[in-house]
Amino acid sequence: MKSDIEIAKNALLQDIFPIAEKAGLNKEEITPCGDYKGKVSLSAWSRLKSESDGKLILVTTMNPTPEGEGKTTVTIGLAQALAKLGKKTMLGIREPSLGPIMGMKGGATGGGYAQVVPMEDINLHFTGDMHAITSAHNLLASLLDNHLHHGDAFHIDQRYIVWPRVLDISDRALRNVVVGLGGPKHGVPHENSFAITPASEIMAILCLAKDIHDLKQRISRIIVAYTYDDKPIYAKDLKAVGAMSALLKDAMKPNLVQTLEGVPAFVHGGPFANIAHGTSSLISTKMGLKLSDYFVTEAGFGSELGAEKFFDIVCRTGDLHPDGVVLLASIRALKRNGKGSDSTAVKKGLLNLEKHLENIQLFGVPVIIGLNHFIDDTQEEIEIVESFCQQKNVPFAVVDVWSDGGEGGIELAGKIVSLMQQKPSQFKPLYDLDLSVKEKIDVIARKIYGANRVVYGVEAEQDLRLCERHGLGNLPICVAKTQYSLSDDSNLLGRPKDFKITVRNIRFSAGAGFLVPMTGKITTMPGLPEKPMSDFINLDDHGNIHGLY
């Protein structure tokens, strides 16, 4: 079997303009970035906004293995399968981050014969969106330090600067740093930190902004620091909004590419789901719903992270009404959660899948379980999962899109179309925004994670008081938590019981419009593994990239 990059390199791609035409976009609404990538003008939304919406399908998963369960691959493959069934289809996924690409997971453009292309471009620098977000974020950090250097008219408490710097590389050494050393000419010394770019509030703002005006309003509300009397200092106070918006002008435009089978695809925005809200841009999703009869998107990691945040944050912000959910499982993830390597472990791992199924059902959206087929799965193991689905009266499909492209997703596509026709969505968010912050966190922890209590550290209690003081208590919740467990402890696999969720502190993403409780040992700057994927990436003398995935 060829590698993903070999398959992608051998693909015959269509020029971006025929892909745009297939999607329903006009030529003047596309700015080409080479032959196979394009930026979509925001003017397209003005033309399309009065059109009716297609069906919105979300792909999520159970608690994964470190390698992932192929959620992006299945998202792409499902869109290809729907297109094979004659449905007008588009898909939307997130832009890859160089952190995972150079770290543990490798590329994020799907795999096998279910990929978005050009694979190398998308996985590396793509259209420069990550660079623009990084630059806009760090400009604000620079303006804050410049304000301190030139007299500090706001009397900022240097111990309470909450705006980090960002970098789109995993680098644990930058988690906690001191800046401004070297004497008076070089700035004011103070502690600072780095986060990875997908964790930047600018990333979340770009992915939730409805238009340029909304983008600027959200940037203006970013809290960067506090004064000695706990008064927040906003980006607008530093006169940062205009310049930051200018840096993000092109990044706001959705990126249009194609799958290996020529299905139009938006790849736009890239927040992680374990430390941010985990879905591609709202503007590309809303545009895709106007352009297609079926729009397939993904939410990062399991239902308790990406799907919950998609439902409670993204759908609320964009007035979206999801029509169906694919809950993805794999034999290897079931075995991991069953703490073994045989069919008995598969059966034990079903407890984890069962909880994720219950989570989706809490939101009233029809759900089908898709089993992503790997070459070493046995028929006995597959039948165990199918039997579970029959007992739960939930549709089930085996998915072979990695090896067979859209053809391998026909069963899944047909069944989810039928499901959505027979069972209309009764979507509703999990909690009311008028609940207190603690009540909202408690609802998520108990109903979605299965925890029996939530405990708060001293810093978190202080943050709660500050949150209420500044009128942020009515915002939705975006929990930062490990993706490997329903709990905040990555070692608690399966369906743990009688556990607590520990909130260390709460970060205010006032511009993005949500609060971020930091739980367990989660960090916004990942580290590289002992043997990172970058070890295998190389460039030959002819300019060909190898080992990307």
C-alpha positions as CSV (number, residue, x, y, z in Angstrom):
1,M,0.0,0.0,0.0
2,K,1.3,3.4,-0.9
3,S,1.9,6.0,1.8
4,D,-0.5,9.0,2.2
5,I,2.0,11.4,0.6
6,E,2.6,9.0,-2.3
7,I,-1.1,8.8,-3.0
8,A,-1.5,12.5,-2.8
9,K,1.5,13.2,-5.1
10,N,0.1,10.8,-7.7
11,A,-3.4,12.4,-7.7
12,L,-4.6,14.3,-10.7
13,L,-5.9,17.5,-9.3
14,Q,-8.4,19.9,-10.9
15,D,-7.7,23.6,-11.2
16,I,-9.2,25.6,-8.3
17,F,-11.7,27.4,-10.6
18,P,-13.6,24.3,-11.7
19,I,-13.7,23.2,-8.0
20,A,-15.1,26.6,-7.1
21,E,-17.7,26.3,-9.9
22,K,-18.7,22.9,-8.7
23,A,-19.2,24.3,-5.2
24,G,-21.4,27.2,-6.6
25,L,-18.9,30.0,-6.2
26,N,-18.3,32.6,-8.9
27,K,-14.9,33.1,-10.4
28,E,-14.6,36.6,-9.1
29,E,-15.2,35.3,-5.6
30,I,-11.9,33.3,-5.7
31,T,-8.4,34.5,-5.2
32,P,-6.1,31.6,-6.4
33,C,-3.1,30.7,-4.2
34,G,-1.3,28.7,-6.9
35,D,-3.2,26.3,-9.1
36,Y,-5.0,24.2,-6.4
37,K,-5.8,26.5,-3.5
38,G,-8.1,29.5,-3.3
39,K,-9.2,32.2,-0.9
40,V,-13.0,32.8,-0.9
41,S,-14.0,36.4,-0.8
42,L,-16.3,37.4,2.1
43,S,-18.5,39.0,-0.5
44,A,-19.7,35.5,-1.4
45,W,-21.5,35.4,1.9
46,S,-23.5,38.5,1.0
47,R,-24.7,36.7,-2.2
48,L,-25.5,33.4,-0.4
49,K,-26.9,34.3,3.0
50,S,-30.5,34.3,1.9
51,E,-30.2,30.8,0.5
52,S,-31.6,27.8,2.5
53,D,-29.2,25.6,4.5
54,G,-28.3,22.1,3.6
55,K,-28.0,19.3,6.2
56,L,-25.2,19.6,8.7
57,I,-23.4,16.4,9.7
58,L,-20.9,16.3,12.5
59,V,-18.2,13.6,12.8
60,T,-16.9,13.0,16.3
61,T,-15.4,10.1,18.2
62,M,-14.8,8.2,21.4
63,N,-11.7,8.8,23.6
64,P,-8.8,8.2,21.1
65,T,-5.5,6.5,21.0
66,P,-2.5,8.9,20.7
67,E,-2.4,8.3,16.9
68,G,-6.1,9.3,16.5
69,E,-9.0,7.3,15.1
70,G,-9.1,8.7,11.6
71,K,-11.8,11.2,12.2
72,T,-10.6,13.6,9.5
73,T,-10.2,10.7,7.1
74,V,-13.8,9.6,7.7
75,T,-15.1,13.1,7.4
76,I,-13.4,13.4,4.0
77,G,-14.4,9.9,3.0
78,L,-18.0,10.4,4.0
79,A,-18.2,13.6,1.9
80,Q,-16.8,11.6,-1.1
81,A,-19.4,8.9,-0.5
82,L,-22.3,11.3,-0.4
83,A,-21.0,12.8,-3.7
84,K,-21.0,9.3,-5.2
85,L,-24.6,9.0,-4.2
86,G,-25.3,12.1,-6.3
87,K,-25.7,14.5,-3.3
88,K,-24.4,18.1,-3.6
89,T,-21.8,17.9,-0.9
90,M,-19.0,19.9,0.7
91,L,-16.9,19.4,3.8
92,G,-15.1,21.6,6.3
93,I,-12.1,20.6,8.4
94,R,-9.5,22.5,10.4
95,E,-6.1,23.7,9.2
96,P,-3.2,21.5,10.5
97,S,-0.8,22.8,13.1
98,L,2.9,22.3,12.8
99,G,2.9,21.1,16.5
100,P,1.3,17.7,15.9
101,I,2.7,17.5,12.4
102,M,6.3,17.6,13.8
103,G,5.3,15.9,17.0
104,M,3.2,12.8,17.4
105,K,0.2,12.6,15.0
106,G,1.8,13.7,11.8
107,G,-0.3,15.3,9.0
108,A,-4.0,16.3,9.3
109,T,-5.3,16.1,5.8
110,G,-6.9,12.6,6.1
111,G,-5.3,9.5,4.9
112,G,-5.2,6.8,2.1
113,Y,-7.8,7.6,-0.5
114,A,-9.7,10.0,1.7
115,Q,-7.5,13.1,1.7
116,V,-7.7,16.8,1.0
117,V,-5.1,18.0,-1.4
118,P,-2.5,19.5,-2.1
119,M,-1.5,17.5,1.0
120,E,2.0,18.9,1.4
121,D,0.9,22.5,1.1
122,I,-2.0,22.2,3.5
123,N,0.1,20.4,6.1
124,L,2.9,22.9,6.0
125,H,2.4,26.7,5.4
126,F,-0.8,26.4,3.3
127,T,-2.1,30.0,2.7
128,G,-0.3,31.7,5.6
129,D,-3.3,31.8,8.0
130,M,-1.3,30.4,11.0
131,H,1.4,33.0,10.4
132,A,-1.2,35.8,10.3
133,I,-2.8,34.6,13.5
134,T,0.6,34.2,15.2
135,S,1.6,37.7,14.1
136,A,-1.6,39.4,15.2
137,H,-1.4,37.7,18.6
138,N,2.3,38.6,19.1
139,L,1.7,42.2,18.0
140,L,-0.7,42.6,20.9
141,A,1.9,41.2,23.3
142,S,4.5,43.6,21.8
143,L,2.2,46.6,22.2
144,L,1.6,45.6,25.8
145,D,5.3,45.5,26.6
146,N,5.8,48.7,24.7
147,H,3.2,50.4,26.9
148,L,5.1,49.2,30.0
149,H,8.4,50.4,28.6
150,H,7.0,53.9,27.8
151,G,5.7,54.8,31.3
152,D,2.8,52.5,31.9
153,A,0.0,55.0,32.0
154,F,-2.5,52.3,33.0
155,H,-0.5,51.2,36.1
156,I,-0.6,47.6,35.0
157,D,0.2,44.9,37.6
158,Q,3.1,43.1,36.0
159,R,2.3,40.0,38.0
160,Y,-1.1,39.9,36.4
161,I,-0.3,40.0,32.7
162,V,-2.6,37.3,31.1
163,W,-1.7,37.7,27.4
164,P,1.0,35.1,26.4
165,R,3.0,34.9,23.2
166,V,2.3,32.1,20.7
167,L,4.3,29.9,18.4
168,D,3.0,27.1,16.0
169,I,5.5,24.6,17.2
170,S,5.3,22.4,20.3
171,D,8.1,23.7,22.6
172,R,7.7,22.9,26.3
173,A,10.8,25.0,27.2
174,L,8.7,28.1,26.4
175,R,5.8,27.4,28.7
176,N,7.2,29.8,31.4
177,V,9.7,32.5,30.5
178,V,11.0,35.9,31.6
179,V,11.0,38.7,29.1
180,G,12.5,42.2,29.2
181,L,15.9,41.4,30.6
182,G,19.0,43.3,29.7
183,G,18.5,46.7,31.4
184,P,16.2,49.7,30.9
185,K,16.8,49.9,27.2
186,H,15.4,46.4,26.6
187,G,12.0,46.6,28.3
188,V,10.5,45.9,31.7
189,P,11.3,42.4,33.1
190,H,8.3,40.2,34.0
191,E,7.2,36.7,33.7
192,N,5.4,35.5,30.6
193,S,4.6,32.3,28.7
194,F,4.1,30.9,25.3
195,A,1.1,28.9,24.0
196,I,0.8,27.1,20.7
197,T,-1.0,29.1,18.0
198,P,-4.1,26.9,17.9
199,A,-4.7,27.8,21.6
200,S,-4.5,31.5,20.8
201,E,-7.7,33.5,21.5
202,I,-7.1,35.1,18.1
203,M,-7.6,31.7,16.6
204,A,-10.8,31.3,18.4
205,I,-12.0,34.8,17.5
206,L,-11.2,34.2,13.8
207,C,-13.1,30.9,13.9
208,L,-16.2,32.4,15.6
209,A,-16.3,35.8,13.9
210,K,-19.2,36.3,11.5
211,D,-17.7,39.1,9.5
212,I,-14.9,41.8,9.7
213,H,-17.0,44.1,12.0
214,D,-17.6,41.2,14.4
215,L,-13.9,40.3,14.2
216,K,-12.9,43.8,15.2
217,Q,-15.5,43.9,18.0
218,R,-14.2,40.6,19.4
219,I,-10.5,41.7,19.2
220,S,-11.4,44.9,21.1
221,R,-12.8,42.9,24.0
222,I,-9.6,40.8,24.6
223,I,-8.3,41.2,28.1
224,V,-4.5,41.4,28.2
225,A,-3.7,42.4,31.8
226,Y,-5.1,43.9,35.0
227,T,-4.2,47.0,37.0
228,Y,-3.3,46.9,40.7
229,D,-7.0,47.4,41.5
230,D,-8.1,44.5,39.2
231,K,-9.3,46.7,36.4
232,P,-9.0,44.8,33.1
233,I,-6.9,46.3,30.3
234,Y,-8.3,45.5,26.8
235,A,-6.8,45.3,23.4
236,K,-8.8,48.4,22.5
237,D,-7.0,50.3,25.3
238,L,-3.7,49.6,23.6
239,K,-5.1,50.8,20.2
240,A,-4.3,47.4,18.8
241,V,-7.6,46.6,17.0
242,G,-6.9,48.2,13.7
243,A,-3.5,46.8,13.1
244,M,-4.4,43.3,14.3
245,S,-7.5,43.3,12.0
246,A,-5.3,44.3,9.1
247,L,-3.0,41.4,9.7
248,L,-6.0,39.0,9.7
249,K,-7.8,40.4,6.6
250,D,-6.9,37.5,4.3
251,A,-6.9,34.9,7.1
252,M,-10.6,35.6,7.5
253,K,-11.3,34.4,4.0
254,P,-12.1,30.6,3.9
255,N,-9.6,28.4,2.1
256,L,-11.0,26.3,-0.7
257,V,-9.3,23.0,-1.8
258,Q,-10.5,19.6,-3.0
259,T,-10.5,16.0,-2.0
260,L,-8.8,13.3,-4.0
261,E,-12.2,12.7,-5.7
262,G,-12.8,16.3,-6.5
263,V,-15.2,17.2,-3.7
264,P,-14.9,20.9,-2.7
265,A,-13.6,21.3,0.8
266,F,-13.1,24.3,3.1
267,V,-9.9,24.0,5.3
268,H,-10.1,27.0,7.6
269,G,-9.1,27.7,11.2
270,G,-7.5,25.2,13.5
271,P,-8.3,25.4,17.3
272,F,-7.4,22.3,19.3
273,A,-10.4,20.8,21.1
274,N,-8.5,19.8,24.3
275,I,-7.4,23.5,24.9
276,A,-9.8,25.5,22.7
277,H,-13.2,24.9,21.0
278,G,-11.9,22.5,18.3
279,T,-13.8,23.2,15.1
280,S,-13.1,24.9,11.8
281,S,-14.4,28.5,11.1
282,L,-18.0,29.4,11.6
283,I,-18.0,31.5,8.4
284,S,-16.8,28.6,6.2
285,T,-19.4,26.3,7.8
286,K,-22.3,28.8,7.3
287,M,-21.1,29.4,3.7
288,G,-20.8,25.6,3.1
289,L,-24.3,25.0,4.3
290,K,-25.6,27.6,1.7
291,L,-23.6,26.0,-1.1
292,S,-24.4,22.3,-0.5
293,D,-27.2,19.9,0.3
294,Y,-25.0,18.1,2.8
295,F,-22.1,19.7,4.7
296,V,-19.8,17.4,6.6
297,T,-17.6,18.8,9.4
298,E,-15.6,17.4,12.3
299,A,-15.0,18.4,15.9
300,G,-11.7,17.6,17.6
301,F,-11.2,14.5,19.8
302,G,-14.2,12.8,21.5
303,S,-17.8,13.8,22.1
304,E,-17.0,15.2,25.6
305,L,-14.6,17.8,24.0
306,G,-15.1,18.7,20.4
307,A,-18.7,17.7,20.0
308,E,-19.9,19.3,23.3
309,K,-18.1,22.6,22.4
310,F,-19.4,22.5,18.8
311,F,-23.0,22.2,20.2
312,D,-22.7,24.6,23.1
313,I,-20.4,27.2,21.7
314,V,-20.3,27.1,17.9
315,C,-23.9,26.2,17.2
316,R,-25.1,28.8,19.7
317,T,-22.9,31.5,18.2
318,G,-23.8,30.7,14.6
319,D,-27.4,29.7,15.1
320,L,-26.6,26.3,13.6
321,H,-28.9,23.3,13.9
322,P,-27.0,20.0,13.3
323,D,-29.0,17.3,11.6
324,G,-26.9,14.2,12.2
325,V,-23.8,12.9,14.0
326,V,-21.3,10.2,13.1
327,L,-19.8,8.8,16.2
328,L,-16.6,7.1,15.1
329,A,-15.1,4.1,16.8
330,S,-12.1,1.9,16.1
331,I,-11.1,-1.5,17.4
332,R,-7.8,-0.2,18.6
333,A,-9.5,2.6,20.6
334,L,-11.9,0.1,22.1
335,K,-9.0,-2.1,23.1
336,R,-7.1,0.8,24.6
337,N,-10.1,1.8,26.7
338,G,-10.6,-1.9,27.6
339,K,-7.0,-2.1,28.7
340,G,-6.1,-5.1,26.6
341,S,-5.4,-6.5,23.2
342,D,-8.1,-9.2,22.6
343,S,-11.8,-9.4,22.0
344,T,-12.4,-9.2,25.8
345,A,-10.8,-5.8,25.8
346,V,-13.0,-4.7,22.9
347,K,-16.1,-5.7,24.9
348,K,-14.8,-3.8,28.0
349,G,-14.0,-0.7,25.8
350,L,-17.6,-0.5,24.7
351,L,-18.3,1.2,28.0
352,N,-16.4,4.2,26.7
353,L,-18.2,4.2,23.4
354,E,-21.5,3.8,25.3
355,K,-20.9,7.0,27.3
356,H,-20.0,9.0,24.1
357,L,-23.2,7.7,22.5
358,E,-25.2,8.9,25.6
359,N,-23.5,12.3,25.3
360,I,-24.7,12.8,21.7
361,Q,-28.2,11.7,22.6
362,L,-28.3,14.4,25.3
363,F,-28.3,17.0,22.5
364,G,-31.2,15.5,20.6
365,V,-29.3,14.9,17.4
366,P,-29.7,11.6,15.4
367,V,-26.5,9.5,15.6
368,I,-24.9,6.6,13.8
369,I,-21.9,4.7,14.9
370,G,-19.2,4.2,12.3
371,L,-16.4,1.8,12.8
372,N,-13.2,2.9,11.0
373,H,-11.8,-0.3,9.6
374,F,-8.1,-1.1,10.1
375,I,-6.4,-3.9,8.3
376,D,-5.8,-6.0,11.5
377,D,-9.4,-5.8,12.7
378,T,-11.0,-9.3,12.9
379,Q,-14.5,-10.2,11.9
380,E,-15.2,-11.3,15.5
381,E,-14.2,-7.9,16.8
382,I,-16.3,-6.1,14.2
383,E,-19.4,-8.2,15.1
384,I,-18.9,-7.3,18.8
385,V,-19.4,-3.7,18.0
386,E,-22.2,-4.4,15.6
387,S,-24.0,-6.4,18.2
388,F,-23.6,-3.5,20.7
389,C,-25.2,-1.1,18.3
390,Q,-28.1,-3.5,17.7
391,Q,-28.7,-3.7,21.4
392,K,-28.7,0.1,21.6
393,N,-30.9,0.4,18.5
394,V,-28.4,2.6,16.9
395,P,-27.4,2.4,13.2
396,F,-24.0,0.9,12.5
397,A,-21.7,1.0,9.5
398,V,-18.2,-0.3,8.8
399,V,-16.1,2.4,7.1
400,D,-13.3,1.6,4.6
401,V,-12.6,5.0,3.1
402,W,-8.8,4.9,3.8
403,S,-8.4,2.0,1.4
404,D,-11.4,2.6,-0.9
405,G,-12.1,6.3,-0.9
406,G,-15.7,7.4,-1.2
407,E,-16.7,3.9,-2.3
408,G,-15.7,2.6,1.2
409,G,-18.1,5.1,2.8
410,I,-21.2,4.3,0.8
411,E,-22.8,2.3,3.6
412,L,-22.3,5.0,6.1
413,A,-23.5,7.7,3.7
414,G,-26.6,5.9,2.8
415,K,-27.5,5.1,6.4
416,I,-27.0,8.6,7.7
417,V,-29.1,10.1,4.9
418,S,-31.8,7.7,5.7
419,L,-31.5,8.4,9.5
420,M,-31.8,12.1,9.0
421,Q,-34.8,11.7,6.8
422,Q,-36.6,9.3,9.2
423,K,-35.6,11.1,12.5
424,P,-35.5,14.9,12.4
425,S,-33.0,16.5,14.7
426,Q,-34.4,17.9,18.0
427,F,-31.1,19.7,18.8
428,K,-30.8,21.7,22.0
429,P,-27.8,23.0,23.9
430,L,-26.8,21.3,27.1
431,Y,-27.1,24.2,29.5
432,D,-28.7,27.7,29.9
433,L,-26.3,30.6,29.7
434,D,-28.0,32.2,32.6
435,L,-26.7,29.5,35.0
436,S,-23.8,30.5,37.2
437,V,-20.3,29.6,36.0
438,K,-20.0,26.9,38.6
439,E,-23.4,25.5,37.6
440,K,-22.4,25.3,33.9
441,I,-19.1,23.6,34.7
442,D,-21.0,21.2,37.0
443,V,-23.5,20.3,34.2
444,I,-20.7,19.5,31.8
445,A,-18.7,17.6,34.3
446,R,-21.6,15.5,35.6
447,K,-23.6,14.9,32.4
448,I,-20.8,14.7,29.8
449,Y,-17.8,13.4,31.7
450,G,-19.7,11.4,34.3
451,A,-17.9,13.0,37.2
452,N,-19.5,13.1,40.7
453,R,-18.1,16.5,41.7
454,V,-16.0,19.5,40.7
455,V,-13.4,21.0,43.0
456,Y,-11.7,24.4,42.6
457,G,-8.3,25.5,43.5
458,V,-7.6,28.8,45.2
459,E,-6.7,30.5,42.0
460,A,-9.9,29.2,40.3
461,E,-12.0,30.6,43.1
462,Q,-10.3,34.0,42.7
463,D,-11.0,33.8,39.0
464,L,-14.7,33.1,39.6
465,R,-15.0,36.2,41.7
466,L,-13.2,38.3,39.1
467,C,-15.4,36.8,36.4
468,E,-18.6,37.9,38.1
469,R,-17.1,41.3,38.9
470,H,-16.5,42.0,35.3
471,G,-19.8,40.7,34.0
472,L,-18.5,37.6,32.2
473,G,-20.6,35.0,34.0
474,N,-23.1,34.5,31.2
475,L,-20.5,33.2,28.7
476,P,-20.4,29.5,27.6
477,I,-17.8,27.2,28.9
478,C,-14.8,25.8,27.0
479,V,-13.1,23.2,29.3
480,A,-9.4,22.5,28.7
481,K,-9.0,18.8,29.5
482,T,-7.1,15.7,28.4
483,Q,-8.5,14.0,25.3
484,Y,-7.5,10.5,26.4
485,S,-10.0,10.1,29.2
486,L,-13.6,11.2,30.1
487,S,-12.0,12.5,33.3
488,D,-9.2,15.0,33.7
489,D,-6.6,12.2,34.3
490,S,-5.3,10.7,31.1
491,N,-4.7,7.4,32.9
492,L,-8.4,6.8,33.7
493,L,-9.5,4.9,30.6
494,G,-12.8,3.3,29.8
495,R,-15.8,4.7,31.6
496,P,-14.4,5.8,35.0
497,K,-16.7,6.3,38.0
498,D,-16.6,8.2,41.2
499,F,-14.0,10.7,40.0
500,K,-13.7,14.4,40.4
501,I,-12.8,17.2,38.0
502,T,-10.2,19.6,39.4
503,V,-10.3,23.2,38.0
504,R,-6.9,24.9,38.6
505,N,-7.8,28.3,37.2
506,I,-10.2,29.9,34.7
507,R,-9.0,31.9,31.7
508,F,-11.2,34.6,30.3
509,S,-11.5,34.5,26.5
510,A,-13.7,37.6,26.5
511,G,-13.1,38.4,22.8
512,A,-13.8,34.8,21.7
513,G,-16.8,34.8,24.0
514,F,-16.2,31.9,26.4
515,L,-14.5,30.9,29.6
516,V,-11.8,28.3,29.8
517,P,-11.5,26.2,33.0
518,M,-8.1,24.6,33.1
519,T,-8.4,21.1,34.5
520,G,-5.9,18.4,35.5
521,K,-2.5,18.7,34.0
522,I,-3.5,20.2,30.7
523,T,-1.2,22.8,29.2
524,T,-1.7,25.2,26.3
525,M,1.9,24.6,25.0
526,P,2.4,20.9,24.2
527,G,5.8,19.2,24.2
528,L,7.4,17.0,21.6
529,P,7.6,13.2,22.2
530,E,10.9,11.3,22.5
531,K,10.8,10.4,18.8
532,P,8.9,13.2,17.0
533,M,7.5,12.8,13.5
534,S,10.0,15.4,12.4
535,D,12.7,12.7,12.6
536,F,11.1,11.1,9.4
537,I,10.5,14.3,7.3
538,N,13.1,15.1,4.7
539,L,13.6,17.1,1.5
540,D,15.6,15.4,-1.3
541,D,17.9,17.1,-3.8
542,H,15.0,17.5,-6.3
543,G,12.8,19.4,-3.8
544,N,10.5,16.5,-3.0
545,I,9.2,16.1,0.5
546,H,9.3,12.7,2.1
547,G,8.0,11.2,5.3
548,L,5.3,13.8,6.0
549,Y,3.0,10.9,6.6
